[in-house]
């Protein structure tokens, strides 16, 4: 049996990273070099995997110092995009560990871009209607990915441990474990519309009959978007980002590709009622920071907004429209249950990702990981 050549990891230029992404466009928007400019509290570095002289993978690594030290947490959100099917997973991860250790990291956190389980919209609707089902795991998944499960076992054998869900606690780390994706590949507009739940179709009819109009905005509309976003945050109880964050995101993502980040607004009589951002990389599209105001909620403008954005993504050749995070809790006392109904009602499949994993690295890695946990717990 011929052994595979060893891999090495080293820093690459932004131009090299962009060139690699052009050849392999199916990566998360959190793994493109432009994303580093969205996160000024982190130091961004593009790295490449090399097999001899050939670059075979690339990733974005974010570094953030543990307060009071010169050591950093190294983080690859939704990444890296490597060959996760390789049974010799250490061949890919060991050179990454060595690289971030040389950079002074005490901990490495990754987010393998793998879906473990999927629940079809009808399955989720049945679970919500059944008072005996309290969690997505209370129902049999419609699809389980055996390869993703194997990756989890390989990571454990290599010493990695899964991160607790929702352990961000203000350090700016952590992607959602559960999400929702609308499949669009090779589907006509009529096929997508026929996949809407009855309550969703009724709401869309209401918004269309009321004359809600969806427009493609510009950066000049970011203040209007932010007003709706702030209203949503106050209503749903989450912390807002300042408008400067979205201005920075607009500039960063649209510098190399003027159409990577879009803003859509649903309006009636010149008043913006709801808005959302859409990010695209290759054939992957993400629905981000959906927001709606308190006025005109009976017009169901959020349905008209999402329907228009689904249509835009489908026409642009999107395989999947990612609606981002959902709560896996199916009980009526879950204040986020409405979002799950909304997203699966639009034809989205609920998905569970493999989640994020961490490994202490370098001198005193375990000690500093515990210090980070203490720091997070007292913020």
N, C-alpha and C positions, 0 to 999 in steps of 0.2 A: 504494500500500500504506500503510495507516494504521499509524503507529508506536505502540508501546505506551507508556503513561504511565511515567514514571520511578518507581522504588521508593526508599523511604527506610527506614532502620533506626534505631530509638531504643529506649531502655529503656521497659519497661512495668511496671505494678504486678503483684504476684502475682495479684490478683483478675482483671486483664485476661488474664493468661496462663491462669488456670484457666478463664475464660469461653471463650477460644479453644479450649482443649483439649476442652471440652464439645461444641463444634461440630465439631471435627476430632479424634476420639478415637484415631485409628490411629497414634499416635506411640510411640516407644520409652519405656520407663520411665525411661531415662536422660535424657529430654528433658522431663520434667514438672517443674514448679517445686518439688515436694516433694523431688526428688532432691538439690537444692542443700544441704538440711539434713543429708544423709547424709555429706557431704564437708566437714567443718569446716576442713580444710587449704586449701580453695579458697574464693575469694570467688564467690558465685553471683549472676548477673544474668539476669533475664528480659528478652528483647528482642522487638520486633515489627517485621514488615515492613509498610509502609503504602503504599497506592496512593491518593494524595490523603488523604482522611480515613478510608479504609477499611483495616482491619487484614486482611491476606491470609495472614499466616503468623506463627508465634511460635516461639521457641526458648529453651533454657537455655544460657547461656555460663558456663563456669567459668574463673576467672582464678587463676593461681598465679605468685608472684614468683620470678624467677631469683635465687638466693642472692647477696647482696651488691649487688643493684641494686633500683631501683624499677620496673623493667620487668617485664612479665608475659607468660606464655604464656596465650593464650586458646584454650579447648578446648570443642568441641561434640561430646560422645560420642554416637554413633548419630544425628547430626544435621548440619545442620538439616533439618527436614521442609518443604522448599520444592518448587516445581515442577521436578523434575530433568529432565522431558521438554522443557523450554523450550530451544530451540537457542541462545537468547541467555542462556546461563548466567551471564555476567558481570553481567547486569542484576540478578540476585539476590545475587551474591557481592560485588560492588564496594561496595554500601552497608554490608554487614557488615564488610568490610575497613576502610572508613572509620571505622565506629563503634568497633571495637576498637582502632584506631590512636589515636583520640582518648582512649581509656581507658588508653593507655600500653602497649599490647601490642607485643612485638617479633616474635611469631610467632603465627600462627593455624592451628589444627589442627581439621579437620572429619572426620566419619565418615559419608559419604553412606549412607543406609539402603537400599542396593541390593544385590540378589543377582545375581551374574554367572553362576554355574554351579550346576547341581544334579545330584546322582547319586542314583538311586533305591536303596533298600536292597539289592535283588538285585544291582545293579551293584557296590555296595561289597563285598558278600559274595563275588562272583566275583573281584574284585581282591585281596581278602585271601587267597583260596585259591590264587591264581596267584603263584608265587614270582618270576616275572619282572616283576611290577608292584610298584613300591616307593612310589608316591605317587598320590594321587587324580588328578593330572594325567596319570598313565600310562594312564588310561582315557578313552574318549570320554564327555563329559558327556551326560546324558540331556536336559538343556535348557540352552541358552545364551541369555541376555538381551541382545539387540543394543543396547537402549537404554542399559543399564548400561555396556556397552563404549564406546558413544559418549560417555557422560558422562566416562569416564576420559580419552578423547582430548581432549575440550573442556577438562578441567582442566589437562592438560599444556600445551595451547596458551595457556592463561591464566597459565602460569608456576607452577602448583602441582606438587609432586612427591610421589609415594607414600612413605609412611613405611615404614621397615623393619618387618617383622613381629616382634612380641615385643621392641620396643625400650623397654619400660617402665623396666626397670633401677632401679626404686624411686622414680621420680618420680610414680607414680600415673597414668600415661597409657597408653592403649592398650586397644582392644577386640579380641577374637579375629577373625582373618581367616577362619577356617573354623568352621562351626557345624553344627547338626543340628536339623531342624524336622519335627514330626509333623503332617501335614495332618489337620484335623478337620472342616472345613466340610461340612455336609450328609452326614456319615457316621454311621451307627448304631453303637451299642456293639458289635454283632456284627461289623460291617464293620471296625472298628478292631481287634477281637480277631483276626479272620481275617488281618490284616496282620502279626501277630507272627511272627517267625522260629521255626522248630521248637525251637531251643535255648532261646529266650525263653519259649515256651509251656510247655515242660517245667519250666523254673525257676519260672514262675508257678504251675503245678499243685503243685509241691513246697511252695511257701510257703503256698498255700491249704490243702493237706492237713495242714500242720504247725500250723495254727491261728494264723498270723500275722494280727494285727489292726491295721488302719491307723486312726489317730485324728486328728482335727483339734485341734491344740494351741493354746495361748495364749502370751502373752508370759511367763507363769510357767514355760513349758517351754523357754525359750531356754537356760538352763544345761544341760539334758539334751541339747539339740541341739548345744550348743557342745562338750560332752564327746565326742560322736561325730565332730564336725567336726575336733577336735584329733587324735583317733585316725586319722582319714583323712589329715590333713596329715602326721602322723609316718610313716604307711605309704607315702604317695605322694611325700613329699619336697617339699612346698610350704609356704610361709610362712603362718602362721595370722593371722587378725584377732582382736583381743580380743573378749570377749563384749560389751563396751560398744559396739562397732561395730554389732552386731546389735540391741542394745537401742535405739540411736539410729535405726537403719533402721526398726525397728518403729514407733517414735514418729513419725518423719518421714512415712512412707508411709501411716500409718493415721490421721493427724490430720484430714485433710479427707474421707477415705473410709475408714471403719473396717474395710473388707474388702479393701483393696488388697494387703496383704501377709498371707499365711497361712503357717502352719507345720503340716506333717503329720509324724507319727511312726508307724513300724511297730513294733509291740510283740508280745511273747509272754510270757505269764505275768507281766505287769506290768513287764517290762524293755524299754526302748527299744533296738532293734537298728539302726535306720536312720532318717534324717530328711531333710527337704528343705524349702526355702522355695518358695513360689509367689507370683509377682507378676502382677497383671493391670492392664491399661489398655485399656478398651474391649473389643474382641474379640481382643486379643493377650494371651497368657499366657506366662510365662517360668518355667522350672524352675531354681532357683538354689541353690548351695551344698549339693548332695547329699552326704550323709555317712553312713558306716556304721561300726559298731564291729568289733572283732576277734572278739567272741563271737557265736555263732550264725550265722556266715556261710554254713554249709551249708543254712540254712533259706531262703536267697535272699529275705530280707525286702525288699531294694531293688527287686526286681521287683514285689512286692505293693504297695509304696509308690508307684512310678511308675504302675502300672496304676490305682490309686485316683485319683491326681492327674490322669491323662489323662481319666478318667471325669468328674471334677468339672469340668474345663475344658470338655469336650465338652457336658455338660449346661448349662453357663453360656453356651453359644453361641460358644465360641472358634473362630476360623477356623484358627488354628495354635497348636501347643504347642511353644515354643522350648526345646530342650534345651541351648542355649548351646554352648560350645566343644567342638571335637573336634580331634584331631591328623590332618593329612592323610597322615602316613606309614603305610604298610601293612605294614611289615616286622615280623617276630616280635620283633626286638630293641627295638622301640619300646614302652616301658613303659606308654604311654597307649593302646595298641591295644585293650585290653580295654574302655575307655570307648567307643571307636568301635563295637565289636561290640555293646555293651550298648544304645547309643542307636539305632543303625540296626536292631538286632534288634527294637526296640520299634516299628518302622515309620517311623523317622525318615529323612528325606532328608538326605544330606550336602550342605552348601551352601558356596560360596565367595562372600564379600562383596567389594564393590569395594575395601574397605579404607580406611584413614585416609590423609589427604592434608594437607600442610602448606605454608605460604607465609610467607616472612619479610615483616614489615610494619614501617612506621615507620622512624625514623632508626636506622641501624646494625642493622637487623633481621638481615641475613645474618651479621654478626659475632657477634651475641648468640646466634643459632641454633647457630653453631659452638661457642660457649662452653657452651651447654646440652649439646651432644653430648659435649664434654670432661668436663663435670660428671657426666653419666650414666655415662660410661665409667670413672670413678674412684670410684664410690660403693661 
